[in-house]
Amino acid sequence: MFDLAEWVETRLERARTSTGHEWTAECPFCGRYGGFYVNTDPTGRGPWVCFKCDERSTTAIKLVARVEDLTPMEARALVLKSSVEFRRRETTESLAERIRAIRTPDDISSIDLLGTVESRALPEGYIPVWDGKRWRVPVYLTKRGFKRSILRAWSVGYCDTGYFRHRVIIPLSCPGGESFTARDLTGAQEPRYLNPKGADHNRMLFGWNRVPRDSDFVLVEGPLDAMKLDQHGLPSMAVGGKVLHAAQLAMLFTRPRSAAVTVMLDPEAHVEAHSVAAQLIVYYERVYVAQLPEGVDPGASSREQAHKTYGEAVRYTGERLGRVLAAVRKSRSKLQGRFEK
């Protein structure tokens, strides 16, 4: 985590402790002393306030940006990078002990800040597509072009009865825990994806155990996207949406920073893909953004389409121009869609 107390002590003028985790100093915005306070509690986000000029925020990002003369995005990257470097100096055991020291027993029993969660067993009635003797592959998966080898490698199954009936079951195993998601087979059930009750998939990555530790890899949205790219020979992980969450990012940052990461979200997610790349660039040396042709998601791509798009991926440098152009492309696509209707 970002050592906010150390930053306040070394970067703010006349900084001193007030009470508990609270620090006071000269306000970086108005320069006055006696009304500026920062909460550096390591379990919090760094809220601060100046009662002299009424500047305030619920996080430390704006404060860091002001003092370090950075944009909010650059400040967020600085905080994240410092957090990663701070974690990497500790062993898993020492970090776990320090985290437990600031949390209650009830909190620790339900969710561990290191990224582990309670394991979710496969649902009652789960039928594997390959049970060691015979194949039972739903027509839906055959129509989607999935080969038996990839279904077996991902331990895919389905349910005919119970809460998850008429759904494909895709197991998940990563440092965040074990779980599964259930995808509708009929085209009529909502939601399309159903997760076990209480499971927090924002702390997990589908396909983690399919990507060798030192390998380059692709980040996609859904588990079927990751399975299809894996079938095409492109090691992939799915974040479960268009947003890369903090726990998922922390897991990715345990892999070698020399690995090349390619963000390949659904083709309409121009801006979101660049947002994910912006989070990755603070750690990884090589980050790329790749977008398939409009109307072709990774899970529906052919091998030729996937490899062509992967080969033409644009390296992300963090410059704003790329994000601006992505926003323009997204607006243009929406406008074109309206005229076509």
C-alpha positions as CSV (number, residue, x, y, z in Angstrom):
1,M,0.0,0.0,0.0
2,F,1.0,3.7,-0.5
3,D,2.8,4.9,2.7
4,L,0.8,8.1,3.0
5,A,2.2,9.0,6.4
6,E,5.7,8.9,5.1
7,W,4.7,11.0,2.1
8,V,3.0,13.6,4.2
9,E,6.0,13.8,6.6
10,T,8.5,14.3,3.8
11,R,6.5,16.3,1.2
12,L,4.3,18.7,3.2
13,E,5.6,21.8,4.9
14,R,5.6,21.9,8.8
15,A,4.0,18.4,8.9
16,R,3.5,16.9,12.3
17,T,1.2,14.3,13.8
18,S,-2.1,15.5,15.4
19,T,-4.0,12.6,16.9
20,G,-3.9,8.9,16.0
21,H,-3.3,8.6,12.2
22,E,-4.1,12.3,11.6
23,W,-1.5,14.7,10.4
24,T,-1.5,18.5,10.1
25,A,0.6,20.7,7.9
26,E,0.6,23.8,5.8
27,C,-2.2,23.6,3.2
28,P,-0.6,23.1,-0.3
29,F,-3.5,25.0,-1.8
30,C,-3.7,28.2,0.3
31,G,-0.4,28.0,2.2
32,R,-2.0,28.6,5.6
33,Y,-1.3,26.6,8.7
34,G,-3.7,25.5,11.5
35,G,-6.7,24.1,9.5
36,F,-5.3,21.4,7.2
37,Y,-5.6,17.8,8.2
38,V,-4.9,14.4,6.5
39,N,-6.0,11.0,7.7
40,T,-3.2,8.5,7.0
41,D,-4.9,5.5,8.5
42,P,-3.5,2.6,6.3
43,T,-6.9,1.0,6.1
44,G,-8.4,4.1,4.5
45,R,-8.0,6.1,1.2
46,G,-6.4,9.3,2.6
47,P,-9.2,11.8,3.1
48,W,-8.1,15.3,3.8
49,V,-9.5,18.8,4.4
50,C,-8.5,22.4,4.8
51,F,-10.9,24.4,6.9
52,K,-9.1,27.7,5.8
53,C,-9.8,27.4,2.1
54,D,-12.3,24.6,2.1
55,E,-10.3,22.4,-0.3
56,R,-11.0,18.7,0.5
57,S,-11.2,15.2,-1.0
58,T,-12.1,11.7,0.1
59,T,-8.8,10.4,-1.4
60,A,-5.2,11.5,-1.5
61,I,-5.0,11.7,-5.3
62,K,-5.8,15.4,-5.6
63,L,-3.4,16.2,-2.8
64,V,-0.5,14.2,-4.4
65,A,-1.3,15.8,-7.8
66,R,-1.0,19.3,-6.3
67,V,2.2,18.7,-4.4
68,E,4.0,16.7,-7.1
69,D,2.7,18.9,-9.9
70,L,1.0,16.0,-11.7
71,T,-2.3,15.4,-13.5
72,P,-4.8,13.3,-11.5
73,M,-4.1,10.3,-13.7
74,E,-0.3,10.7,-13.2
75,A,-0.8,11.0,-9.4
76,R,-2.9,7.9,-9.4
77,A,-0.2,6.0,-11.3
78,L,2.4,7.3,-8.8
79,V,0.4,6.1,-5.8
80,L,-0.2,2.7,-7.5
81,K,3.4,2.3,-8.5
82,S,4.6,3.2,-5.0
83,S,2.1,0.7,-3.5
84,V,3.3,-2.1,-5.8
85,E,7.0,-1.4,-4.9
86,F,6.1,-1.3,-1.2
87,R,4.4,-4.6,-1.4
88,R,7.2,-6.2,-3.4
89,R,9.7,-5.4,-0.6
90,E,7.8,-7.6,1.8
91,T,7.3,-11.3,1.9
92,T,3.8,-12.7,1.7
93,E,4.0,-13.7,5.4
94,S,5.2,-10.3,6.6
95,L,2.5,-8.5,4.6
96,A,-0.2,-10.9,5.8
97,E,0.8,-10.3,9.4
98,R,0.8,-6.5,9.0
99,I,-2.6,-6.7,7.3
100,R,-4.1,-8.9,10.1
101,A,-2.8,-6.4,12.7
102,I,-5.1,-3.7,11.3
103,R,-8.2,-5.8,10.6
104,T,-10.7,-7.5,12.8
105,P,-11.0,-11.3,12.9
106,D,-14.4,-11.2,11.3
107,D,-13.0,-9.3,8.3
108,I,-10.1,-11.7,7.9
109,S,-12.3,-14.8,7.9
110,S,-14.4,-13.5,5.1
111,I,-12.0,-11.8,2.7
112,D,-8.2,-11.7,2.8
113,L,-6.6,-8.5,1.5
114,L,-3.9,-10.5,-0.2
115,G,-6.5,-11.5,-2.7
116,T,-7.8,-14.9,-1.5
117,V,-11.6,-15.4,-1.1
118,E,-13.7,-18.3,0.1
119,S,-13.7,-21.1,-2.4
120,R,-17.0,-21.8,-4.2
121,A,-17.6,-25.4,-5.0
122,L,-18.9,-26.4,-8.4
123,P,-22.7,-26.5,-8.4
124,E,-24.8,-29.5,-7.6
125,G,-25.6,-31.3,-10.8
126,Y,-22.4,-30.2,-12.5
127,I,-21.7,-32.5,-15.5
128,P,-18.2,-32.3,-17.0
129,V,-18.0,-32.4,-20.8
130,W,-15.3,-35.0,-20.4
131,D,-15.6,-37.4,-17.4
132,G,-12.6,-39.5,-18.4
133,K,-14.7,-42.0,-20.3
134,R,-17.2,-40.1,-22.5
135,W,-17.8,-36.7,-24.1
136,R,-21.0,-34.8,-23.5
137,V,-20.6,-31.4,-25.2
138,P,-23.6,-29.1,-25.4
139,V,-24.6,-28.1,-28.9
140,Y,-24.2,-24.4,-27.9
141,L,-20.4,-24.9,-27.4
142,T,-20.1,-26.8,-30.7
143,K,-21.8,-24.0,-32.5
144,R,-19.5,-21.5,-30.9
145,G,-16.6,-23.4,-32.4
146,F,-14.9,-24.6,-29.2
147,K,-12.8,-27.7,-29.6
148,R,-13.0,-30.6,-27.2
149,S,-9.3,-30.1,-26.2
150,I,-9.9,-26.6,-24.9
151,L,-13.1,-27.6,-23.1
152,R,-11.3,-30.3,-21.4
153,A,-8.3,-28.1,-20.5
154,W,-10.7,-25.5,-18.9
155,S,-12.7,-28.2,-17.1
156,V,-15.9,-26.9,-18.7
157,G,-19.2,-28.6,-17.8
158,Y,-22.9,-27.9,-17.7
159,C,-26.0,-28.3,-15.5
160,D,-29.3,-29.8,-16.5
161,T,-31.0,-29.3,-13.2
162,G,-30.9,-27.0,-10.2
163,Y,-30.3,-23.3,-9.9
164,F,-27.8,-23.3,-12.8
165,R,-29.8,-25.5,-15.1
166,H,-29.4,-25.0,-18.8
167,R,-26.1,-23.2,-18.3
168,V,-22.5,-23.9,-19.3
169,I,-20.3,-24.1,-16.1
170,I,-16.8,-22.5,-16.5
171,P,-14.6,-23.1,-13.4
172,L,-12.2,-20.5,-12.2
173,S,-9.0,-20.9,-10.2
174,C,-6.5,-18.2,-9.4
175,P,-4.7,-16.6,-6.4
176,G,-8.0,-14.8,-5.6
177,G,-9.7,-18.2,-5.0
178,E,-11.8,-20.7,-6.7
179,S,-15.3,-20.2,-8.2
180,F,-17.2,-20.6,-11.5
181,T,-19.6,-18.7,-13.7
182,A,-22.6,-20.2,-15.5
183,R,-23.4,-19.0,-19.0
184,D,-26.9,-19.4,-20.5
185,L,-27.3,-22.1,-23.1
186,T,-30.7,-21.2,-24.3
187,G,-30.4,-17.6,-25.3
188,A,-33.5,-16.8,-23.2
189,Q,-32.2,-16.7,-19.6
190,E,-31.2,-13.4,-17.9
191,P,-28.7,-12.6,-16.8
192,R,-26.6,-14.4,-19.5
193,Y,-23.9,-15.0,-16.9
194,L,-24.8,-16.2,-13.4
195,N,-22.3,-16.4,-10.6
196,P,-22.5,-18.3,-7.3
197,K,-24.1,-16.2,-4.5
198,G,-21.6,-14.2,-2.5
199,A,-18.7,-14.7,-5.0
200,D,-16.7,-11.6,-5.7
201,H,-15.3,-12.1,-9.2
202,N,-13.7,-8.6,-9.1
203,R,-10.9,-10.3,-7.1
204,M,-10.4,-13.1,-9.7
205,L,-9.1,-13.7,-13.2
206,F,-10.4,-16.4,-15.5
207,G,-7.6,-18.3,-17.2
208,W,-4.9,-17.4,-14.7
209,N,-3.7,-21.0,-14.4
210,R,-3.7,-21.4,-18.2
211,V,-1.1,-18.7,-18.7
212,P,2.5,-19.7,-17.9
213,R,4.1,-17.3,-15.4
214,D,6.7,-15.9,-17.8
215,S,4.4,-15.7,-20.8
216,D,3.1,-12.7,-22.7
217,F,-0.7,-12.7,-22.5
218,V,-3.9,-11.0,-23.6
219,L,-6.6,-9.5,-21.3
220,V,-10.2,-9.9,-22.5
221,E,-13.6,-9.3,-21.1
222,G,-15.4,-12.7,-20.7
223,P,-14.3,-16.3,-20.0
224,L,-15.5,-17.5,-23.4
225,D,-13.3,-14.8,-24.9
226,A,-10.3,-16.1,-23.0
227,M,-11.1,-19.7,-23.9
228,K,-11.4,-18.9,-27.6
229,L,-8.1,-17.0,-27.7
230,D,-6.4,-19.8,-25.8
231,Q,-7.7,-22.1,-28.5
232,H,-6.1,-19.9,-31.1
233,G,-2.8,-20.2,-29.3
234,L,-2.9,-16.8,-27.5
235,P,-2.6,-17.2,-23.7
236,S,-5.4,-15.1,-22.3
237,M,-7.1,-14.1,-19.1
238,A,-10.6,-12.6,-18.6
239,V,-11.4,-9.8,-16.1
240,G,-15.1,-10.4,-16.2
241,G,-16.1,-7.0,-17.8
242,K,-14.6,-3.8,-19.1
243,V,-13.0,-2.7,-15.9
244,L,-9.8,-4.0,-14.3
245,H,-10.3,-4.0,-10.5
246,A,-7.6,-3.3,-7.9
247,A,-7.3,-6.9,-6.7
248,Q,-7.0,-8.2,-10.2
249,L,-4.3,-5.6,-10.9
250,A,-2.5,-6.7,-7.8
251,M,-2.4,-10.3,-9.0
252,L,-1.1,-9.3,-12.4
253,F,1.6,-7.3,-10.8
254,T,3.1,-10.5,-9.3
255,R,4.0,-11.6,-12.8
256,P,7.3,-10.5,-14.5
257,R,7.1,-6.9,-15.6
258,S,8.9,-7.9,-18.8
259,A,5.9,-9.8,-20.1
260,A,4.0,-8.1,-22.9
261,V,0.4,-7.5,-22.1
262,T,-2.2,-6.9,-24.9
263,V,-5.6,-5.5,-24.0
264,M,-8.2,-6.9,-26.4
265,L,-11.7,-6.0,-25.1
266,D,-14.8,-6.2,-27.3
267,P,-14.4,-3.9,-30.3
268,E,-16.8,-1.2,-29.1
269,A,-14.9,-0.7,-25.9
270,H,-12.4,1.8,-27.3
271,V,-12.1,4.0,-24.3
272,E,-12.3,1.2,-21.7
273,A,-9.4,-0.6,-23.4
274,H,-7.2,2.5,-23.0
275,S,-8.3,2.9,-19.4
276,V,-7.1,-0.7,-18.6
277,A,-3.9,-0.1,-20.5
278,A,-3.3,3.0,-18.4
279,Q,-3.5,0.9,-15.2
280,L,-1.0,-1.7,-16.6
281,I,1.6,0.8,-17.9
282,V,2.7,1.8,-14.4
283,Y,4.2,-1.7,-14.0
284,Y,4.6,-3.5,-17.3
285,E,7.3,-2.4,-19.7
286,R,5.2,-3.4,-22.8
287,V,1.5,-2.8,-23.0
288,Y,-0.5,-2.9,-26.2
289,V,-4.1,-2.2,-27.2
290,A,-5.7,-4.4,-29.9
291,Q,-9.2,-4.2,-31.3
292,L,-10.9,-6.7,-33.5
293,P,-13.2,-5.6,-36.4
294,E,-16.5,-4.1,-35.4
295,G,-19.0,-6.8,-34.6
296,V,-16.4,-9.5,-33.9
297,D,-15.8,-10.2,-30.2
298,P,-12.7,-12.3,-29.1
299,G,-15.1,-15.2,-28.3
300,A,-16.4,-15.2,-31.8
301,S,-13.2,-14.6,-33.6
302,S,-11.5,-16.9,-36.1
303,R,-7.8,-17.8,-35.6
304,E,-6.9,-15.6,-38.6
305,Q,-8.8,-12.6,-37.2
306,A,-7.3,-13.0,-33.7
307,H,-3.7,-13.3,-34.8
308,K,-4.0,-10.5,-37.3
309,T,-5.4,-8.2,-34.7
310,Y,-2.8,-9.3,-32.1
311,G,0.0,-8.7,-34.6
312,E,-1.4,-5.2,-35.4
313,A,-1.8,-4.2,-31.7
314,V,-0.7,-0.6,-31.0
315,R,1.8,0.0,-28.2
316,Y,0.4,2.0,-25.4
317,T,2.6,4.8,-24.1
318,G,0.3,6.6,-21.7
319,E,0.0,9.6,-24.0
320,R,-3.4,11.3,-24.1
321,L,-3.7,11.3,-27.9
322,G,-4.4,7.6,-27.9
323,R,-7.3,7.9,-25.5
324,V,-8.7,10.9,-27.4
325,L,-8.6,9.0,-30.7
326,A,-10.3,6.0,-28.9
327,A,-13.1,8.3,-27.7
328,V,-13.5,9.7,-31.2
329,R,-13.8,6.2,-32.6
330,K,-16.4,5.3,-30.0
331,S,-18.5,8.4,-30.8
332,R,-18.2,7.7,-34.5
333,S,-19.3,4.1,-34.1
334,K,-22.4,5.2,-32.0
335,L,-23.3,7.9,-34.6
336,Q,-23.0,5.4,-37.5
337,G,-25.1,2.9,-35.6
338,R,-27.9,5.5,-35.3
339,F,-27.9,6.3,-39.0
340,E,-28.0,2.6,-39.9
341,K,-31.1,2.2,-37.8
